[in-house]
Amino acid sequence: MNSWTMLLTVLALPAGLQLFYGVLWEGVPTAMISSAAVGTAVFGAMYICLYIFGYLLAGDLEDRRYAAYRSMPLSPSADLSGRMLAGIVLAAVAFVLTILAGVVTGGSFALRGLASIPVVVLAFLLTCIFWMIVAVPFVVYAKNERVAEYAVPLIGMLGYMGTGFNGVMVDLAPIEGEILNYLPNTLPTRLLVYHLVPADDWVELGVAPPAMPTGPEYVLLMVVYAVLAVVVGTMIVNKVLYKRGWWP
């Protein structure tokens, strides 16, 4: 499979899943379809971040490009930032395509107000940052980079299926209770559902309990996750790939 075919396939995967679910969910309430679509859209962003980030990094490692990079006046943090920017753009495409697929399958989306805009943007960005960094140690420390490239995305799939569509179908999740408002895949998903899906009775929709994470402390927790991930990722890239110590 060439790189363009691979890219298009990965970008289309979450939207394709949502279209497939739409066929199975005929007669399901609109808000429930919308919530599931957000869960799948976040999975799409996670999958893109894990796969594309891991794919590019694994390719550079196998081709021994970092031997050349180390001889250049390159900043490890700039290297990491450039890779992350590309991942965020692709993740945004996958996210939007999946939301559009949600509309096609009967979903409806609307912001709760202007205050929802920064929350939605921040939740998406922090999700991307966290999951791209998750890929770094798996790829860097794997003895076979290609194995890491294909194994890393399974983390996103397991998180998505193992928590009931990233925490939006609590009856399907083996994990119960408040923990769904704290995991790095379910927290942003449930926050996005609250701000994007026009609904109020979350219990009837199967999204609660627990209560939706609406307070500022949940946004702060996502920031903490992202900051910790960036710190760890920067240290690994600087020490292992550029061999310049643990911190720039």
Contacts in CASP RR format, 6 or more apart in sequence:
PFRMAT RR
TARGET T0000
AUTHOR 0000-0000-0000
METHOD contacts of the structure
MODEL  1
MNSWTMLLTVLALPAGLQLFYGVLWEGVPTAMISSAAVGTAVFGAMYICL
YIFGYLLAGDLEDRRYAAYRSMPLSPSADLSGRMLAGIVLAAVAFVLTIL
AGVVTGGSFALRGLASIPVVVLAFLLTCIFWMIVAVPFVVYAKNERVAEY
AVPLIGMLGYMGTGFNGVMVDLAPIEGEILNYLPNTLPTRLLVYHLVPAD
DWVELGVAPPAMPTGPEYVLLMVVYAVLAVVVGTMIVNKVLYKRGWWP
1 9 0 8 1.000
6 55 0 8 1.000
7 52 0 8 1.000
7 90 0 8 1.000
10 47 0 8 1.000
10 48 0 8 1.000
10 51 0 8 1.000
10 52 0 8 1.000
10 94 0 8 1.000
11 48 0 8 1.000
11 90 0 8 1.000
11 93 0 8 1.000
11 94 0 8 1.000
11 97 0 8 1.000
12 97 0 8 1.000
13 44 0 8 1.000
13 47 0 8 1.000
13 94 0 8 1.000
14 40 0 8 1.000
14 41 0 8 1.000
14 43 0 8 1.000
14 44 0 8 1.000
14 47 0 8 1.000
14 94 0 8 1.000
14 95 0 8 1.000
14 97 0 8 1.000
14 98 0 8 1.000
14 101 0 8 1.000
15 94 0 8 1.000
15 97 0 8 1.000
15 98 0 8 1.000
15 100 0 8 1.000
15 101 0 8 1.000
16 101 0 8 1.000
17 40 0 8 1.000
17 43 0 8 1.000
17 98 0 8 1.000
18 36 0 8 1.000
18 37 0 8 1.000
18 40 0 8 1.000
18 41 0 8 1.000
18 98 0 8 1.000
18 101 0 8 1.000
18 102 0 8 1.000
18 105 0 8 1.000
19 101 0 8 1.000
19 104 0 8 1.000
19 105 0 8 1.000
21 36 0 8 1.000
21 40 0 8 1.000
21 105 0 8 1.000
22 33 0 8 1.000
22 102 0 8 1.000
22 105 0 8 1.000
22 106 0 8 1.000
23 105 0 8 1.000
25 32 0 8 1.000
25 33 0 8 1.000
25 36 0 8 1.000
25 105 0 8 1.000
29 205 0 8 1.000
30 106 0 8 1.000
30 107 0 8 1.000
30 108 0 8 1.000
31 107 0 8 1.000
31 108 0 8 1.000
31 197 0 8 1.000
31 198 0 8 1.000
31 199 0 8 1.000
31 205 0 8 1.000
32 205 0 8 1.000
32 206 0 8 1.000
33 102 0 8 1.000
33 105 0 8 1.000
33 106 0 8 1.000
33 107 0 8 1.000
34 102 0 8 1.000
34 106 0 8 1.000
34 107 0 8 1.000
34 108 0 8 1.000
34 109 0 8 1.000
34 193 0 8 1.000
34 196 0 8 1.000
34 197 0 8 1.000
34 198 0 8 1.000
34 199 0 8 1.000
35 168 0 8 1.000
35 169 0 8 1.000
35 193 0 8 1.000
35 197 0 8 1.000
35 199 0 8 1.000
35 205 0 8 1.000
35 207 0 8 1.000
36 165 0 8 1.000
36 168 0 8 1.000
36 169 0 8 1.000
37 98 0 8 1.000
37 99 0 8 1.000
37 101 0 8 1.000
37 102 0 8 1.000
37 105 0 8 1.000
37 107 0 8 1.000
38 99 0 8 1.000
38 168 0 8 1.000
38 189 0 8 1.000
38 192 0 8 1.000
38 193 0 8 1.000
38 196 0 8 1.000
38 197 0 8 1.000
39 160 0 8 1.000
39 165 0 8 1.000
39 166 0 8 1.000
39 167 0 8 1.000
39 168 0 8 1.000
39 189 0 8 1.000
39 192 0 8 1.000
39 193 0 8 1.000
40 98 0 8 1.000
40 160 0 8 1.000
40 165 0 8 1.000
40 166 0 8 1.000
41 94 0 8 1.000
41 95 0 8 1.000
41 98 0 8 1.000
41 99 0 8 1.000
41 192 0 8 1.000
42 95 0 8 1.000
42 127 0 8 1.000
42 166 0 8 1.000
42 185 0 8 1.000
42 188 0 8 1.000
42 189 0 8 1.000
42 192 0 8 1.000
43 156 0 8 1.000
43 157 0 8 1.000
43 160 0 8 1.000
43 165 0 8 1.000
43 166 0 8 1.000
43 185 0 8 1.000
44 91 0 8 1.000
44 94 0 8 1.000
44 95 0 8 1.000
44 98 0 8 1.000
45 91 0 8 1.000
45 92 0 8 1.000
45 94 0 8 1.000
45 95 0 8 1.000
45 124 0 8 1.000
45 127 0 8 1.000
45 128 0 8 1.000
45 131 0 8 1.000
46 127 0 8 1.000
46 131 0 8 1.000
46 156 0 8 1.000
46 160 0 8 1.000
46 185 0 8 1.000
47 94 0 8 1.000
47 153 0 8 1.000
47 156 0 8 1.000
47 157 0 8 1.000
48 87 0 8 1.000
48 90 0 8 1.000
48 91 0 8 1.000
48 94 0 8 1.000
49 87 0 8 1.000
49 88 0 8 1.000
49 91 0 8 1.000
49 127 0 8 1.000
49 128 0 8 1.000
49 131 0 8 1.000
49 132 0 8 1.000
49 135 0 8 1.000
50 131 0 8 1.000
50 132 0 8 1.000
50 134 0 8 1.000
50 135 0 8 1.000
50 152 0 8 1.000
50 153 0 8 1.000
50 155 0 8 1.000
50 156 0 8 1.000
51 149 0 8 1.000
51 152 0 8 1.000
51 153 0 8 1.000
52 86 0 8 1.000
52 87 0 8 1.000
52 90 0 8 1.000
53 83 0 8 1.000
53 84 0 8 1.000
53 87 0 8 1.000
53 132 0 8 1.000
53 135 0 8 1.000
53 136 0 8 1.000
54 135 0 8 1.000
54 138 0 8 1.000
54 139 0 8 1.000
54 148 0 8 1.000
54 149 0 8 1.000
54 152 0 8 1.000
55 149 0 8 1.000
56 83 0 8 1.000
56 86 0 8 1.000
57 83 0 8 1.000
57 135 0 8 1.000
57 136 0 8 1.000
57 139 0 8 1.000
57 140 0 8 1.000
57 145 0 8 1.000
58 139 0 8 1.000
58 145 0 8 1.000
58 146 0 8 1.000
58 148 0 8 1.000
58 149 0 8 1.000
59 65 0 8 1.000
59 145 0 8 1.000
59 149 0 8 1.000
60 66 0 8 1.000
60 69 0 8 1.000
61 139 0 8 1.000
61 140 0 8 1.000
61 145 0 8 1.000
61 241 0 8 1.000
62 145 0 8 1.000
62 146 0 8 1.000
66 241 0 8 1.000
66 242 0 8 1.000
69 79 0 8 1.000
69 241 0 8 1.000
69 242 0 8 1.000
70 241 0 8 1.000
70 242 0 8 1.000
70 243 0 8 1.000
74 242 0 8 1.000
75 248 0 8 1.000
76 234 0 8 1.000
76 237 0 8 1.000
76 238 0 8 1.000
76 241 0 8 1.000
76 242 0 8 1.000
76 244 0 8 1.000
76 248 0 8 1.000
77 234 0 8 1.000
77 237 0 8 1.000
77 238 0 8 1.000
77 248 0 8 1.000
79 237 0 8 1.000
79 242 0 8 1.000
80 230 0 8 1.000
80 233 0 8 1.000
80 234 0 8 1.000
80 237 0 8 1.000
83 132 0 8 1.000
84 128 0 8 1.000
84 129 0 8 1.000
84 132 0 8 1.000
87 128 0 8 1.000
87 132 0 8 1.000
88 125 0 8 1.000
88 128 0 8 1.000
88 129 0 8 1.000
91 124 0 8 1.000
91 128 0 8 1.000
92 124 0 8 1.000
95 124 0 8 1.000
99 109 0 8 1.000
103 109 0 8 1.000
108 197 0 8 1.000
108 198 0 8 1.000
109 196 0 8 1.000
109 197 0 8 1.000
109 198 0 8 1.000
110 196 0 8 1.000
110 197 0 8 1.000
110 198 0 8 1.000
111 117 0 8 1.000
111 120 0 8 1.000
111 195 0 8 1.000
111 196 0 8 1.000
112 194 0 8 1.000
112 195 0 8 1.000
112 198 0 8 1.000
116 195 0 8 1.000
116 196 0 8 1.000
119 191 0 8 1.000
119 195 0 8 1.000
119 219 0 8 1.000
120 192 0 8 1.000
120 195 0 8 1.000
120 196 0 8 1.000
122 219 0 8 1.000
122 222 0 8 1.000
122 223 0 8 1.000
123 188 0 8 1.000
123 191 0 8 1.000
123 192 0 8 1.000
123 195 0 8 1.000
123 219 0 8 1.000
123 222 0 8 1.000
124 188 0 8 1.000
124 192 0 8 1.000
125 226 0 8 1.000
126 188 0 8 1.000
126 222 0 8 1.000
126 223 0 8 1.000
126 225 0 8 1.000
126 226 0 8 1.000
127 184 0 8 1.000
127 185 0 8 1.000
127 188 0 8 1.000
127 222 0 8 1.000
129 226 0 8 1.000
129 229 0 8 1.000
129 230 0 8 1.000
130 184 0 8 1.000
130 222 0 8 1.000
130 225 0 8 1.000
130 226 0 8 1.000
130 229 0 8 1.000
131 156 0 8 1.000
131 184 0 8 1.000
131 185 0 8 1.000
133 229 0 8 1.000
133 230 0 8 1.000
133 232 0 8 1.000
133 233 0 8 1.000
134 152 0 8 1.000
134 155 0 8 1.000
134 229 0 8 1.000
135 152 0 8 1.000
136 232 0 8 1.000
136 233 0 8 1.000
136 236 0 8 1.000
136 237 0 8 1.000
137 232 0 8 1.000
137 233 0 8 1.000
137 236 0 8 1.000
138 148 0 8 1.000
138 151 0 8 1.000
138 152 0 8 1.000
138 155 0 8 1.000
139 145 0 8 1.000
139 148 0 8 1.000
139 149 0 8 1.000
139 152 0 8 1.000
140 236 0 8 1.000
140 237 0 8 1.000
140 240 0 8 1.000
140 241 0 8 1.000
141 240 0 8 1.000
142 148 0 8 1.000
142 151 0 8 1.000
156 185 0 8 1.000
159 166 0 8 1.000
159 185 0 8 1.000
160 166 0 8 1.000
160 185 0 8 1.000
162 173 0 8 1.000
162 174 0 8 1.000
162 175 0 8 1.000
163 173 0 8 1.000
163 175 0 8 1.000
163 180 0 8 1.000
163 183 0 8 1.000
163 185 0 8 1.000
163 186 0 8 1.000
164 170 0 8 1.000
164 172 0 8 1.000
164 173 0 8 1.000
165 172 0 8 1.000
165 189 0 8 1.000
166 185 0 8 1.000
166 186 0 8 1.000
166 189 0 8 1.000
167 173 0 8 1.000
167 180 0 8 1.000
167 185 0 8 1.000
167 186 0 8 1.000
167 189 0 8 1.000
167 190 0 8 1.000
167 207 0 8 1.000
168 189 0 8 1.000
168 190 0 8 1.000
168 193 0 8 1.000
168 206 0 8 1.000
168 207 0 8 1.000
169 206 0 8 1.000
169 207 0 8 1.000
170 176 0 8 1.000
170 177 0 8 1.000
170 180 0 8 1.000
170 206 0 8 1.000
170 207 0 8 1.000
170 208 0 8 1.000
170 209 0 8 1.000
171 206 0 8 1.000
173 180 0 8 1.000
175 183 0 8 1.000
177 209 0 8 1.000
177 210 0 8 1.000
178 210 0 8 1.000
180 186 0 8 1.000
180 187 0 8 1.000
180 190 0 8 1.000
180 210 0 8 1.000
181 187 0 8 1.000
181 190 0 8 1.000
181 210 0 8 1.000
181 211 0 8 1.000
181 212 0 8 1.000
181 213 0 8 1.000
181 218 0 8 1.000
182 221 0 8 1.000
184 222 0 8 1.000
184 225 0 8 1.000
187 213 0 8 1.000
187 218 0 8 1.000
187 221 0 8 1.000
187 222 0 8 1.000
188 222 0 8 1.000
190 207 0 8 1.000
190 212 0 8 1.000
190 213 0 8 1.000
191 212 0 8 1.000
191 213 0 8 1.000
191 214 0 8 1.000
191 218 0 8 1.000
191 219 0 8 1.000
191 222 0 8 1.000
193 207 0 8 1.000
193 212 0 8 1.000
194 212 0 8 1.000
194 213 0 8 1.000
194 214 0 8 1.000
199 205 0 8 1.000
202 208 0 8 1.000
202 211 0 8 1.000
202 212 0 8 1.000
203 209 0 8 1.000
234 247 0 8 1.000
234 248 0 8 1.000
235 246 0 8 1.000
235 247 0 8 1.000
238 244 0 8 1.000
238 245 0 8 1.000
238 246 0 8 1.000
238 247 0 8 1.000
238 248 0 8 1.000
239 245 0 8 1.000
239 246 0 8 1.000
END
